[in-house]
Amino acid sequence: MVYHAPTKKQYLLGGFMLKKIIALVLIVLAGGTWVYLDYLNKQELKAAEEVRQAMAQARAQAQARAKAAEEAKAKFEAQLLVDLTTCKATAEQAKVDFLDANKKPVRRKPGQFTVPAAVQAEADKTLETANAACQATYDMHLASGT
């Protein structure tokens, strides 16, 4: 067998086919790269959405905890105020009971009574002391949170 060199036409056609094959390989590589990059983009978008949802959930939980803490604080302060009011009312009732126990009848005026000034002063001083104790207890509980 004798080797014949390719003709110019065969040489050009062979080069043309090679160009087609290289072009096809490049197109396939570009398409594969595009598909892979699209896949990576979708993964990133999915991860970003998961992070966004986790952040939204964490924010909602934090808001719920803050709201619960605020409600507990308001309930606590309301209970302290009720306790303060009850304490002051008890002190006022003790003053009234003390004054009723120490009434003196007025001469020549049946059914009328008077309270001596010393007894009134003692009752006022006792009421003031009791109210101060109530307020101190309220302030202490409010400051300590218990």
C-alpha positions in Angstrom: 0.0 0.0 0.0 1.2 3.3 -1.0 0.6 6.4 1.1 -0.9 9.3 -0.7 -0.9 12.7 0.9 -4.3 14.2 1.4 -5.5 16.5 -1.2 -6.2 20.1 -0.5 -10.0 19.5 -0.6 -9.6 16.5 1.8 -7.4 18.6 4.1 -9.9 21.4 4.2 -12.8 19.1 4.8 -11.0 17.4 7.6 -10.2 20.7 9.2 -13.8 21.7 8.8 -15.0 18.6 10.6 -12.5 19.1 13.3 -13.9 22.7 13.8 -17.4 21.3 14.0 -16.4 18.8 16.6 -14.5 21.4 18.6 -17.5 23.7 18.4 -19.9 20.9 19.5 -17.6 20.1 22.4 -17.5 23.8 23.4 -21.3 24.1 23.1 -21.7 21.0 25.3 -19.2 22.3 27.8 -20.9 25.7 27.9 -24.3 24.1 28.3 -23.1 21.8 31.1 -21.5 24.8 32.8 -24.7 26.8 32.5 -26.7 23.9 34.0 -24.2 23.5 36.9 -24.2 27.2 37.6 -28.0 27.2 37.5 -28.0 24.3 40.0 -25.6 26.2 42.3 -27.8 29.3 42.0 -30.9 27.4 43.0 -29.0 25.9 46.0 -27.9 29.3 47.1 -31.5 30.7 46.7 -32.8 27.7 48.7 -30.2 28.3 51.4 -31.0 32.0 51.5 -34.7 31.3 51.9 -34.0 28.8 54.7 -32.0 31.4 56.5 -34.7 34.0 56.0 -37.3 31.7 57.4 -35.1 30.9 60.4 -34.6 34.6 61.0 -38.3 35.3 60.8 -39.0 32.4 63.2 -36.4 33.6 65.6 -37.8 37.2 65.4 -41.3 35.9 66.1 -40.1 33.9 69.0 -38.2 36.8 70.4 -41.3 39.0 70.0 -43.4 36.4 71.8 -40.9 36.2 74.7 -40.8 40.0 74.9 -44.6 40.2 74.9 -44.9 37.5 77.5 -42.3 39.3 79.7 -44.1 42.6 79.3 -47.5 41.0 80.2 -45.9 39.3 83.2 -44.4 42.6 84.4 -47.7 44.4 83.9 -49.6 41.7 85.8 -47.0 41.8 88.6 -47.2 45.6 88.8 -51.0 45.4 88.9 -50.9 42.9 91.7 -48.5 45.1 93.6 -50.8 48.1 93.2 -53.8 46.0 94.4 -51.7 44.9 97.4 -50.8 48.6 98.1 -54.4 49.7 97.9 -55.5 46.9 100.1 -52.9 47.7 102.7 -53.8 51.4 102.7 -57.5 50.6 103.0 -56.8 48.2 105.9 -54.8 51.0 107.6 -57.6 53.5 107.0 -60.2 51.0 108.5 -57.9 50.5 111.5 -57.9 54.2 112.1 -61.7 54.4 111.8 -62.1 51.4 114.2 -59.6 53.1 116.6 -61.6 56.4 116.5 -64.9 54.6 117.0 -63.5 52.7 120.0 -62.4 56.0 121.6 -65.5 58.2 121.0 -66.8 60.2 123.9 -70.4 61.3 124.1 -71.0 65.1 124.0 -72.7 66.5 127.1 -76.3 67.6 126.6 -76.4 66.3 123.0 -77.6 62.8 123.0 -76.5 60.7 120.0 -73.5 62.9 119.3 -69.9 61.9 120.0 -66.6 63.6 120.0 -63.0 62.3 119.7 -60.4 63.9 121.9 -57.6 65.7 120.0 -54.9 63.4 121.5 -56.7 60.3 120.2 -57.2 62.0 116.8 -53.5 62.9 116.6 -52.5 59.3 117.6 -54.9 57.8 115.0 -53.5 60.2 112.3 -49.9 59.3 113.3 -50.7 55.6 113.2 -52.3 55.9 109.8 -49.4 57.9 108.4 -46.9 55.2 109.8 -49.0 52.4 108.3 -49.3 54.1 104.9 -45.5 54.7 104.9 -45.0 51.0 105.7 -47.3 50.0 102.9 -45.5 52.3 100.4 -42.1 51.0 101.6 -43.2 47.4 101.0 -44.6 48.3 97.6 -41.4 50.1 96.6 -39.3 47.2 97.9 -41.2 44.6 95.9 -41.3 46.8 92.8 -37.5 47.3 93.0 -36.7 43.7 93.6 -39.2 42.3 91.2 -40.6 39.8 93.7 
